[in-house]
């Protein structure tokens, strides 16, 4: 699903696009998309008869060549919703054209489309980066593909002849949204939605390192965050957004020294894309970079279950889940042609507006399925801790607990040993006294 352009404010308007170049990204050695550690390798087929099985809750890696159309089979029940995404991750700096991209579609084995085909393309940005297309089969009274059974996922790549013809690594994720058992489903009244970005957070920035993709995205919460980005690089961050909350973000790119030309600019030099928990694009922001400080900002619609009645392709129509939402910040590789700076300073000013509201009640654990927000999630984002840091703290806690238990055990044994020694001495003294009396 193509994200909508939302209330964007940029320091410089995007006017002219320049030709793309792979040199800057290659020189910077930007790291490519990192797939999930638990991802399973699979190979899609051109024939629906041989389509490999993918399952709800699974993450899969594959690759796709120019013009290829690959099929996968998926069993869906008739009580839960399904969201399926495909991430294409071309080599950073590789050449792409306006219409290049990836598309996904769910179909019945009889050829009925469950929804419109959804595409993710590079568009006028003309810059290779990870892009994600998503589609869904939601439970609806008048919806398509509502019966339980086997369905097909079709993933298609489009690439122009002048584009890089290398295969693109892909990552496919299947999410199953549990059935609703009750709870409020309505969206907040539109009259109460924020449409202008509130005053961005101020104060001391905390240093973080953005991830390479959705799997290692850096958690961030309310506040100011500091990073560095290289030309051709894409950095991922994730923010917890609960029901009826709105994500507001301001991204600031610092100045950089220009070369001998004295003045230059790169259209859409800075690009920010927002995604929902199912990796569906919500919106994008962009601005032209001239070497001077640049700011882009926007605010997303509130997350609400009832938003799924909105038209596909709209920002509100993608804000249909509570959970981790993602920000992908991309610096066009062509920026490396106007400056010798290996990387440029970056600030993210993030605020999650509004209090969490009561939402739908699920018949199963939504958090286990990848939806919803916990207090632990909020704390992790507030502190800017990576999953690795959280896991390490848990391990350290268990070790400390174990050492504490061991220490208590040793102390208890020492006390018992002392009691035993004193008891033996008392017994020996009593025996000696008795012998003397005799």
C-alpha positions in Angstrom: 0.0 0.0 0.0 1.5 3.3 -1.0 1.6 5.7 2.0 0.0 9.1 1.8 1.9 12.4 1.9 0.8 14.1 5.1 1.2 17.5 6.6 4.8 18.1 5.7 6.9 21.1 6.6 10.4 21.2 5.1 13.2 23.7 5.4 13.5 23.7 1.6 10.9 22.7 -1.0 11.8 19.8 -3.3 12.0 21.3 -6.8 14.6 19.4 -9.0 15.7 15.8 -9.1 19.2 14.9 -10.0 20.5 11.7 -11.5 21.2 8.9 -9.0 24.7 7.6 -8.3 25.8 4.4 -6.6 29.3 5.8 -5.8 28.4 7.5 -2.5 26.7 4.6 -1.0 29.5 2.2 -2.0 32.2 4.5 -0.7 30.3 4.9 2.6 30.0 1.1 3.0 26.4 1.3 4.2 25.1 -1.9 5.7 22.2 -3.6 3.9 18.9 -4.8 5.4 19.4 -7.3 8.2 16.7 -10.1 8.0 15.1 -11.6 11.2 17.3 -14.1 13.0 14.4 -16.6 13.0 13.6 -16.1 9.3 13.3 -19.3 7.3 14.6 -19.5 3.7 11.9 -20.3 1.1 11.8 -20.2 -2.6 8.6 -18.9 -4.3 7.6 -20.5 -7.6 6.3 -19.2 -10.9 3.6 -21.9 -10.8 0.8 -21.8 -8.3 0.8 -25.6 -8.3 4.2 -25.7 -6.6 3.8 -22.7 -4.3 5.7 -23.3 -1.0 3.7 -23.0 2.2 4.1 -20.0 4.5 2.4 -19.8 7.9 0.9 -17.2 10.2 3.5 -15.9 12.6 6.3 -16.8 10.2 9.1 -14.7 8.6 10.7 -15.9 5.4 13.6 -14.8 3.2 13.7 -15.2 -0.6 15.0 -13.2 -3.6 13.3 -11.9 -6.7 14.6 -11.0 -10.1 13.4 -8.3 -12.5 10.0 -9.1 -13.9 9.6 -12.2 -11.7 6.2 -13.2 -10.3 6.5 -15.6 -7.4 3.7 -17.5 -5.5 3.4 -18.8 -2.0 0.5 -20.7 -0.3 -1.1 -19.7 3.0 -3.8 -21.3 5.0 -6.2 -18.8 6.6 -9.0 -19.5 9.0 -12.4 -17.7 9.0 -12.2 -15.9 12.4 -8.9 -13.9 12.3 -7.5 -11.2 10.2 -4.3 -11.6 8.2 -1.7 -9.0 7.2 1.1 -10.1 4.8 4.1 -7.9 3.8 7.0 -8.3 1.5 10.1 -6.2 2.0 12.5 -5.7 -1.0 16.0 -4.7 -0.1 18.1 -3.7 -3.2 21.7 -3.1 -2.7 22.3 0.5 -1.3 23.3 2.8 -4.1 22.1 0.5 -6.9 20.3 2.2 -9.8 16.5 2.2 -9.7 13.8 4.0 -11.9 10.6 5.8 -11.0 8.3 2.8 -11.5 10.6 0.2 -10.0 9.2 -1.6 -7.0 7.5 -4.6 -5.5 3.8 -5.6 -5.4 1.8 -8.1 -3.3 -1.7 -9.6 -3.7 -3.7 -12.3 -1.9 -5.8 -14.5 -4.1 -8.0 -17.6 -3.7 -6.8 -20.8 -5.4 -9.6 -20.1 -7.9 -8.1 -16.7 -8.9 -10.3 -14.4 -6.9 -8.5 -11.3 -5.6 -8.9 -10.8 -1.9 -8.0 -7.1 -2.2 -6.5 -4.8 -4.7 -2.9 -5.3 -5.6 -0.7 -3.2 -3.4 2.7 -1.7 -4.5 5.7 -0.1 -3.0 7.8 1.8 -5.5 10.9 4.1 -5.3 9.0 6.9 -7.1 10.5 10.2 -7.8 13.1 9.7 -5.0 15.0 7.4 -7.4 17.0 6.0 -4.5 17.5 2.4 -3.7 16.4 1.5 -0.1 14.3 -1.1 1.7 10.6 -0.8 0.7 7.7 -2.7 2.0 4.4 -3.6 0.3 1.6 -5.1 2.4 -1.9 -6.5 1.9 -4.5 -7.9 4.3 -7.5 -10.1 4.6 -9.6 -8.6 7.3 -12.8 -10.1 8.7 -15.8 -8.1 7.3 -19.4 -8.9 6.7 -19.1 -7.9 3.0 -15.4 -8.8 2.6 -13.7 -11.1 0.1 -12.0 -14.4 0.9 -13.8 -14.8 4.2 -13.9 -18.6 4.2 -11.3 -20.8 5.8 -8.9 -22.5 3.3 -5.7 -22.3 1.3 -4.9 -19.0 -0.4 -2.1 -17.7 -2.6 0.3 -14.8 -2.0 1.7 -13.3 -5.2 4.8 -11.2 -5.1 5.9 -9.3 -8.2 8.9 -7.2 -9.0 9.0 -4.4 -11.7 12.3 -3.0 -12.9 13.1 -0.8 -15.9 15.7 -2.0 -18.4 18.1 0.8 -17.3 17.8 -0.2 -13.7 20.2 -2.5 -11.8 19.2 -6.1 -12.8 20.6 -7.9 -9.8 18.2 -9.9 -7.7 16.6 -8.2 -4.6 16.6 -10.0 -1.3 13.1 -10.2 0.1 11.6 -10.8 3.5 8.0 -12.0 3.8 6.1 -11.7 7.1 2.7 -13.2 7.9 0.8 -11.8 10.8 -2.5 -13.1 12.2 -4.7 -10.6 14.1 -6.8 -12.6 16.6 -10.6 -12.4 16.5 -12.4 -9.6 18.4 -14.3 -10.7 21.5 -15.5 -7.2 22.6 -14.4 -3.8 23.6 -14.7 -0.4 22.0 -13.9 -0.2 18.3 -14.8 3.4 17.4 -12.2 6.0 16.3 -11.9 9.3 18.1 -13.9 12.1 16.4 -11.9 13.8 13.6 -12.6 17.1 15.1 -10.2 16.1 17.8 -7.3 14.9 15.6 -4.1 16.8 15.5 -3.4 18.1 12.0 -0.5 20.4 12.8 2.7 19.2 14.4 2.9 20.2 18.0 5.9 21.9 19.4 8.7 19.4 19.1 10.4 18.1 22.2 13.5 20.0 23.4 16.4 19.3 25.7 19.5 17.1 25.7 19.6 14.6 22.9 20.3 11.0 23.6 22.6 9.1 21.2 21.3 6.0 19.5 22.1 4.0 16.4 19.3 3.3 13.9 18.8 -0.2 12.7 19.1 -1.6 9.1 15.4 -2.6 8.9 12.3 -3.6 10.7 14.0 -6.4 12.7 16.7 -4.4 14.4 14.9 -1.0 14.4 16.1 1.2 17.3 13.3 1.8 20.0 12.7 5.5 20.7 10.0 7.3 22.7 9.1 10.9 23.6 12.2 13.1 23.4 15.2 14.1 21.3 17.4 11.4 19.7 20.8 11.9 18.0 22.3 9.7 15.3 24.5 10.0 12.2 23.5 9.0 8.7 25.6 8.4 5.6 24.6 9.1 2.0 22.7 6.1 0.6 21.9 4.8 4.1 18.5 4.0 5.6 18.1 4.0 9.4 15.1 2.4 11.1 13.5 3.4 14.4 10.4 2.1 16.2 7.9 3.9 18.4 5.1 2.4 20.6 1.7 3.9 19.5 -1.4 2.7 21.3 -5.1 3.1 20.4 -6.1 6.7 19.7 -2.6 8.0 20.0 -0.9 10.1 17.3 2.8 9.9 16.4 4.4 13.3 15.7 8.0 13.4 14.4 10.4 16.1 13.4 13.6 15.0 11.7 16.5 17.4 11.4 19.5 16.9 9.1 22.6 19.0 10.1 24.7 21.1 7.7 27.6 19.7 5.8 30.5 21.3 3.9 30.0 21.5 0.2 32.6 20.9 -2.5 34.2 23.4 -4.9 30.8 24.1 -6.6 29.8 26.3 -3.6 26.1 25.7 -4.1 24.2 22.5 -4.9 21.0 20.7 -3.9 19.5 17.2 -4.0 15.8 16.9 -4.5 14.2 14.6 -1.9 17.6 14.3 -0.3 16.1 13.4 3.0 13.2 10.9 3.0 11.2 9.7 6.1 8.7 6.9 5.7 6.3 5.8 8.5 5.0 2.2 8.7 2.4 0.4 10.8 3.1 -2.7 12.9 2.3 -4.9 9.8 5.0 -3.1 7.8 2.4 -1.2 5.8 3.4 2.3 4.7 1.4 5.0 6.4 3.0 8.2 5.1 6.2 9.8 3.8 8.0 13.1 4.3 10.8 14.5 2.2 12.9 17.7 1.7 15.6 19.0 -0.6 19.1 19.1 0.8 21.5 22.0 0.0 24.1 21.4 2.6 22.3 23.7 5.0 20.3 22.4 8.0 17.1 20.8 6.9 13.9 19.9 8.8 10.9 17.8 7.8 8.0 17.0 10.1 4.6 15.5 10.2 1.9 14.0 12.4 0.1 10.7 11.7 -3.7 10.1 12.2 -4.6 8.3 15.5 -4.4 4.5 15.6 -8.0 3.2 15.7 -9.6 -0.1 14.8 -12.4 1.7 13.0 -9.9 3.3 10.6 -10.1 0.1 8.5 -13.2 1.5 6.9 -11.1 4.3 5.4 -10.1 4.1 1.8 -7.0 2.0 1.0 -3.9 4.2 0.3 -4.8 6.8 2.9 -2.8 7.5 6.0 -5.8 6.8 8.3 -6.6 3.6 6.4 -3.2 2.3 7.4 -3.4 3.4 11.1 -5.5 0.3 12.1 -3.3 -1.4 14.7 -2.0 -0.7 18.1 1.7 -1.6 18.4 5.2 -0.6 17.4 5.2 1.8 14.5 8.3 2.3 12.4 10.3 5.3 11.0 12.7 4.7 8.1 15.0 7.7 7.5 16.9 7.6 4.2 19.6 10.0 3.0 19.8 9.9 -0.8 23.1 8.5 -2.1 23.5 11.6 -4.3 24.1 13.7 -1.2 27.6 12.1 -1.3 28.3 14.0 -4.5 27.8 17.5 -3.0 29.7 16.9 0.2 32.8 15.0 1.3 31.2 14.4 4.7 31.2 10.6 5.4 28.1 11.1 7.5 25.8 13.9 8.6 24.3 14.5 12.0 20.7 13.7 12.5 18.1 14.6 15.2 14.7 12.9 15.7 12.2 14.8 17.9 9.5 12.3 18.7 6.3 12.8 20.6 3.4 10.4 21.0 0.3 12.6 21.5 -2.7 11.7 23.5 -3.4 9.1 26.3 -3.9 5.4 25.4 -7.5 4.6 25.0 -9.4 1.3 25.5 -9.5 -0.7 22.4 -10.8 -4.0 21.1 -10.6 -7.1 23.3 -9.0 -10.0 21.5 -9.9 -13.6 21.9 -6.2 -14.5 21.9 -2.9 -12.9 23.0 -2.5 -10.0 20.6 1.0 -9.1 21.9 2.2 -12.6 21.0 0.9 -12.1 17.5 2.9 -8.8 17.1 0.2 -6.3 18.0 -0.5 -4.1 21.0 1.7 -2.2 23.5 2.9 -3.3 27.0 4.3 -1.2 29.8 7.6 -2.9 29.1 7.5 -1.7 25.5 6.9 1.9 26.7 9.8 1.7 29.2 12.1 0.3 26.5 11.3 3.1 24.1 11.6 5.8 26.8 15.1 4.6 27.7 16.1 3.9 24.1 17.2 0.4 24.8 17.7 -2.1 22.0 16.3 -5.6 22.3 19.9 -6.9 22.8 20.3 -4.5 25.8 17.0 -5.7 27.3 18.0 -9.3 26.8 21.4 -8.7 28.4 19.8 -7.0 31.4 17.5 -10.0 31.9 20.5 -12.4 31.7 22.4 -10.3 34.2 19.4 -10.3 36.5 19.2 -14.0 36.4 22.9 -14.3 37.0 22.7 -11.9 39.9 19.7 -13.8 41.3 21.6 -17.0 40.9 24.7 -15.6 42.6 22.6 -14.2 45.3 21.0 -17.5 45.9 24.4 -19.2 45.9 25.7 -16.6 48.3 22.8 -17.2 50.6 23.3 -20.9 50.4 27.0 -20.6 51.2 26.2 -18.4 54.2 23.6 -20.9 55.5 26.0 -23.7 55.2 28.6 -21.7 57.1 26.1 -21.0 59.9 25.1 -24.6 60.1 28.8 -25.6 60.1 29.5 -23.2 63.0 26.5 -24.6 64.9 27.7 -28.1 64.4 31.3 -27.2 65.5 30.0 -25.4 68.7 27.7 -28.3 69.4 30.5 -30.8 69.2 32.7 -28.6 71.4 30.0 -28.4 74.0 29.5 -32.1 73.9 33.3 -32.7 74.3 33.4 -30.3 77.2 30.5 -32.0 79.0 32.2 -35.4 78.5 35.5 -34.1 80.0 33.7 -32.6 83.0 31.9 -35.9 83.7 35.2 -37.8 83.6 36.8 -35.5 86.1 33.9 -35.9 88.5 34.4 -39.7 88.3 
